[in-house]
Amino acid sequence: PVHVEVAAYASALGDALSLALTLTAFLALDRSLQRKSNEGEDGPIRSPLKSATWLAVSLILGFAAMAAKEMAVTLPVLLLLIVAFFYRWNVAAIVASLAHFVVAALFMVLRTSVIGRVGQENSTWQTLSHGLLLAPVALVHYVANMLSPLGHQPSYLEPATSLGLFLATVMLVALGLALAWRLERARTPKYAVFGLGFLVVSLSPVLHLVPVWVFMADRFALAPSVGIAFVGASVAIGIEHRLQKLAPALALVGVIFAAGTLLEQSKWRSNLALFSHDVQAVPQSVMAQSNHCTMMLKIGDPAAAVRARQDVQHRVHAVPCAP
């Protein structure tokens, strides 16, 4: 259900495109790092030219992924995770890693020169300290949102932050890591640990370490959910001897998520339905107000726009509708 926005809303096309390009870049990198042209030890050794060609393809796809969605700037770090967990460190792996870091750095230089800043607002020590407090809280909210069959919306309110909440959230994250490791310890722990690493790294650009206008967005969860998939697959491997007994429960979970997807999809049937729902669900959200108010003007109902603004003005400072 968390991916309804990506599938139903045009503005989230960049997220889907970026993920497709990122995964394709990883596949090209795999071709580049393979020593053999065929599977098995008896296959011919891949020529350096072919390896270099596949590396170039991987770099181009990686840059395209960043251009489609800036969150993909974490691709070089994800590449390091992939190499560390599934390949051997050698000259080819080091060269590929460095090349992807250079491409990411060039992308950030180009983007910063155009936009004038790294985040959506200027970064200061104050925004960084606030982000450090908010990051683990946002991480837990994102994971809960990915696993929730209902309750998805375009706008989410930022929770109040405090040192106590920060410490409690860090303890919750640590408990989750320990539990994941415990579940896989007898089988293949690297898949769960890799999945958790993929989740955190791919989410890091929107965990408020750099200023972001919105607290959370469903579309930001698309690429990080690959990490959740790895964790789920790893847990399934660890309990495969019980899967037959758990089949009814797993089928019920599938039905719940399918029903949740259908229910969530109904909100996205039109901009009017979406923003009307959003302003009802989170009336304190400035973005929800602005979108709903602007939608009223676009459909030619300024009186409704004024009423919508007055309806929430006693709760927060209403923002002007777009002209």
N, C-alpha and C positions, 0 to 999 in steps of 0.2 A: 504493500500500500504506500510506502514512503516514496516509491518511484512513479506514482501517478502524475505528479507535476512534470517530470521529465518527459513522459510519454504524451501528455495531453496539452502542454503549454509551449507555445512557440519560442518564448524567451529562454527556455531551458534546453533548446537544441544544442547549444554550445557545449553543455555538460555531457550529453550523450556522444557528440562527435569527439570531444576530447578524450573520453574514456576509450572509445573505439580506436582512436589513433594511438593512445598510450599502450593498449594491449597489443596492437599490431607492431609498435616499436619494440616491445619486449620479444615478440616472436621473431622479428628480424634480428634482434640482438642474439637470440638463441642460435640462429643460423650462423651468425658471425663467430660465436664462441665454440661451435662444434668443431672438433678436430677431424672427424670422419665425415665423408660425404654420405655414407650409408650407415645404418645402425649396425652395431657389432664391431668387434675389434679388428675384423679382417677387411673392413671397407677401406677404400682408398682415402688418403689424407686430403682434406680440402685445401685447395690452392690458396695462397695468401691473397691473391687478387679477389677471389670470391668472398673470402672473409672480410676484406676491406670494403667490398661493394655492399655486403649486407650491413656492415657497420654504418656506412654512409646512409643507407636506406633508413636504418634505425634512428640516426641523428635527424634526418629530415622529418620523419614521422613524429619524433619527439618535439621538435620545434613547432610543427603544425599543431600538436596537441596543446602546447602552451598558448599558441595564438588563438586557439578555439576557446580555451578556458585557462586563466592564469593559475588556477590551482594545480595544474600539471607541472608547475615549476619544481615540484618535489620529485619529479621523475628520476633525476640522478640519484637521489637518496634511496628511492625504491629500488633502483637498479643495484645499488650496493647491497641492499637486503637480499635481493634475488641471487646475486653472485655469492654472497656469504653463506646462504642456506642451500643452494642447489648446484653450485659450480665450484671449481677449484680456482684459487687465486693464482694467476699466471700473468705473463706479460700482456696477452691479449685482453684479459679481463681488466687489468689496470689501465691499459690504453683506452678501452671502451668507456670505462668509468670516468676517466679524466676528460675524454671528448664530450661526454654528455654534460659534465659540469661546465665546460667551456660554453657549450651551446646554451645552457640555462643562464649562465652569467651574461652572455650576449643578449639574450631575450630580455632579461631584467634591465640591462642598460638601455636597450631600445625602448622598452615600455616606460621606464622612469623618465627618459628624455622627452617622451611624448606627453605623459600625464603630469609629470612634475613631482611625483611622490611614489613611495613604495606601496603604501596602503591607500584606502579610499579617503583618508585624511592624513594630515602631517603626523609623523611619529614623534613622540616626545617621551621623556622619562616617565611622565605621568601616565600616558597611554600604555606604556610598556608595563609599569607596575600594576595598573588595573587589569591589563591583559593576562599577566601571570596569575593573578587571583581568579580570573574568570575562566582561564583555559581548561582546567580540569572539570569545572562545573559544566562548561559547554560540551566537553567530551562525553560526560555521562549523559547529558541531555540528548546528544546526537545518537548514542548507542540505544538509549531507550526509545527514541523516535524511530530508528530503523526497525526495531523489533515490535513496534506497536501496530496493531491492525487498524486502529482508529485514532482520531484526534489530530489529523494532519491539516495544515492550513498554510496560507502564504505568509502570514506574519506571526512571529513569536516574540513574547515580551522577555526582555533580559531580566533575570532574577537578581535580587539584591546580593551583593557579594560581601563577604566578611572573612576574616582569618579563620574563624571556627568552621565555616562552611567549606573553605578551601582545604583545611586539614581533614575534615570528614570525607570530602570527595576524594582526596588523595588516598586515604585509607581504603575507600571503596574500590578505587582503581587497583590498588595493590592486592586487595582480596580477590578481585576478578582475575588478575594475573596468576596468583597462587592457585586458584581453583582450576584455571585452564591448564596450568602445568601439571596439577595433580591428576586431572582427567586423562591426560595423554602420557603420563610418565612411563607407563609400561609399553607403549607402542611407538608412536612417531610424534614426539613433542614439537619437532621443528615446524610442523605445519600450523599448529595453533599459535606458536610464538611468532612465526612469520606473519600469520594473519593479523595478530594484534599489532605487530610493528607496522604492517601495511596500513591498517586502520588509522593509527595515530599519526604516522608521517603524512599520509594523503589528506588528513583533516587539518593538519597544522596551519595551513594558510588562512583558515577561517575560524581558528580558535582564539582570535582577538589578540594574538601576539603583535600583529600589526592592525591598525584600525580598520574595522569593517562596519558598514552602516547597519546591517541587520544582525541580530543575535544569532539566528539560525535560519536555515532554509532547507527544505526537503531536497532540492536539486543538488545541494552541496554534498549530500550523502550518497550520491550515485557511485562515484569511484571508491570511496572508503568502504562501501558495502562489499566490495571484493574481499576485503580483509575479513569481514564477518562470514563470508562464504567459506573461506579457508578454515576459520575456526570451527564452523559447523561441520564441515567435511572431516576435519580432524577428530572431532568428538564422535562423529558417526563411525569412524574407523575404530575408535577405542571401545565402542559398545556394540560392534557389529554382531557379536554373539547373542545380543539381546534385541536386535532390531525386529525380529519376527514377533516377539512378545509386545514390543512397543508400537507395532504397525498401526493398531487402531488409534492410539493417542496421536501418532504422527499424522495420520489421515485427518483427524479432527482439527489439528493445527492448520493443515493445508486448507481445509474447508473454511476455517475462521479467517485466514488471511485472504482467501479468494473472495469471501463475502465482504471483508473490509475493503478490498480493492474496488469492488463494485460500488460500495457506499461512498467511498472517497471520490470516486470518479464522477459522481453526480454533481459535486460542487464545481467541477471544471467544465461544465457543459457550455458556459458562456462567461464573459467577463462580468456581466451584471450579476449572475448567480454567485460567482466566485467572490467578488468584492462585497456583496451584500452579506454573504455568510461570514466573511472575514471580519467585517466591522461589528457583527453581532458577537462573534466568538472572542475577539480581543478589542473591545471598544477603546482601550487605553492606548492602542498602537497608533502612532502618528501616521505610519505608512498605510495602515488600514483605512484611516480616516481620509487621507489624501486620495487614495485609489478610488474609494467609494464615492467621494464627493465629485471627483473628476468624471467618473462614470455617469453620474446623474446629469452632469452638464452635457456630456457627449450624446446622451439619448434625448436631449432637448427638454429636460425637466429641472430648470434652475430652482424652482420652489422646493422640490424634493432635496436638492443639494443643500439648500439653506436649512431645511428641517433636519437633515442628517447631521449637519455641523452643530446645530443647536442642541441636538439630542445628546451629544457626548461632551459638549463644552463645559458642563459642570464637573466632569471627571478629570479632563486634561485640557491643556491649551490646544484648541483646534487649529489646524493649519489651513491656510487658504487653499481653495481649489485652484487647479491649473487654469489659466485663461483659455 
